[in-house]
Structures are given as structure tokens and as C-alpha cells.
Amino acid sequence: EIVLTQSPGTLSLSPGERATLSCRASQSVSSSNLAWYQQKPGQAPRLLIYGASSRATAIPDRFNGSGSGTDFTLIISRLEPEDFAVYYCQQHGSAPRTFGQGTKVEIK
Amino acid sequence: EVQLVESGGGLVQPGGSLRLSCAASGFTFSGYGMHWVRQAPGKGLVWVSLINNDGNYKIYADSVKGRFTISRDNAKNTLYLQINSLRGEDTARYYCARKGIANALDIWGQGTMVTVSS
């Protein structure tokens, strides 16, 4: 099983600041099989990034994904109030599919 | 509008069973694989199961293997999850999600809550 470890667990930032979220895999993951999701309280998750770096439909360009192999990064260039949420990475190429434990981006 | 709507959750005693449903609309259901993902209260997302578009390929998380069964009825545009031998640790909101763009989970339902308690 591929274990995804996200860091930090919580990120306390102010609107307008840059957020850098990390997702590290226990073994190599094809970039095409790495996705990021956003979840706000009381809502279902929403796909942000697929293929490690491609934005999903209607996702603003302040969200950028990158990485390869075992290290992947999600950067939110300038935090907007609606970006404060929990973010999960997921690999969907190997069984079982696995999620990271999440990074909470909270208002400082 | 592309939509997934889950139903069938509720309060069940340990050892009991439930069948969850996920009704799809707005897209060609038979053309997509589908997932179940669960989330315990206050916890993270946990992948549960995947079924391919014609129902001939199914995989499960180890924690549910042998107790949960995923299935689908393409004529009814509906995905199912039969959950048996329920345990307290199965208490969670269960989401269905479409295996979509680049095989990521691109459409999610709002989830249905399963509570296992005596």
C-alpha cells in the first residue's frame, strides 16, 4: 500500500499569503496518478488538481500543483478567504487507492 | 447538471447491514468507473472501493474486504455498496465519486451518514 504523508498538519496564514502544502509518498507515484482535493466544513470534497499539475474545471490559477516520484506540492499563491479549508492528496494508480491525512489551512 | 446523490444511510446496530445507493444523473453512467470513499466524524478521507464501468472489476480497502460489496446497475444509473457485519469503526459519511478526468475523482455526492451503535 502506498502511504501518503502530508505536511504540515495545519498551516496558519493570513489572506493574501502564499500556502505551500507537501505530499510525500512511501513509494514512487506516477505523476498522472496524483490528485489534490479541497474540502470545506460540511461539504463534499472537490477535485482541484489532477495529473499532479493540471487544474480541474473552474479552479482558479492561484492553485498550482507540481512534483514527481515521491514528492508533490500544492501551492496557493495568494490565499483568498474561500481557500481556508482542508486539502488532501490522493494517488489513484495503485490498489488500494490512498489519501493523505490532510492539511488544514486556517486563518491566522 | 452532473450529479450524484447518495441514500440509504442511518443508525444500525453492530453486526447489522445496510445497502447504500448512489443515483447518478447528467452524464453517461455506464461509461465511468465509480468509487466509494468514507470519512469518520472529524477525520480524513478513506478510500473504500472501486468498480469499473461494466462492473467486472472491483477492488476494496483491506479494512472492508469480505464485509462490503460494491455493485452497480447501469440500467438504473445507480451505484450500490452493501455493507455487512457493521462495526463501530464503520461509522462515517459515505461518499460516492466518479472516476473521471485522468482517473481522478472528479464528481462527488454529498454523502450519506452511517452510524453504528447499540
HADDOCK unambig.tbl for C-alpha pairs under 7 A between the chains (distance, minus, plus):
assign (segid A and resid 35 and name CA) (segid B and resid 104 and name CA) 6.40 0.50 0.50
assign (segid A and resid 43 and name CA) (segid B and resid 110 and name CA) 6.86 0.50 0.50
assign (segid A and resid 44 and name CA) (segid B and resid 108 and name CA) 6.56 0.50 0.50
assign (segid A and resid 44 and name CA) (segid B and resid 109 and name CA) 6.75 0.50 0.50
assign (segid A and resid 44 and name CA) (segid B and resid 110 and name CA) 5.35 0.50 0.50
assign (segid A and resid 45 and name CA) (segid B and resid 108 and name CA) 6.87 0.50 0.50
assign (segid A and resid 47 and name CA) (segid B and resid 105 and name CA) 6.70 0.50 0.50
assign (segid A and resid 47 and name CA) (segid B and resid 106 and name CA) 5.47 0.50 0.50
assign (segid A and resid 50 and name CA) (segid B and resid 102 and name CA) 6.70 0.50 0.50
assign (segid A and resid 50 and name CA) (segid B and resid 104 and name CA) 6.21 0.50 0.50
assign (segid A and resid 51 and name CA) (segid B and resid 102 and name CA) 6.64 0.50 0.50
assign (segid A and resid 92 and name CA) (segid B and resid 104 and name CA) 6.72 0.50 0.50
assign (segid A and resid 96 and name CA) (segid B and resid 60 and name CA) 6.83 0.50 0.50
assign (segid A and resid 96 and name CA) (segid B and resid 61 and name CA) 5.82 0.50 0.50
assign (segid A and resid 97 and name CA) (segid B and resid 47 and name CA) 6.20 0.50 0.50
assign (segid A and resid 98 and name CA) (segid B and resid 47 and name CA) 6.06 0.50 0.50
assign (segid A and resid 99 and name CA) (segid B and resid 45 and name CA) 6.48 0.50 0.50
assign (segid A and resid 99 and name CA) (segid B and resid 46 and name CA) 6.41 0.50 0.50
assign (segid A and resid 101 and name CA) (segid B and resid 44 and name CA) 5.63 0.50 0.50
assign (segid A and resid 102 and name CA) (segid B and resid 44 and name CA) 6.45 0.50 0.50
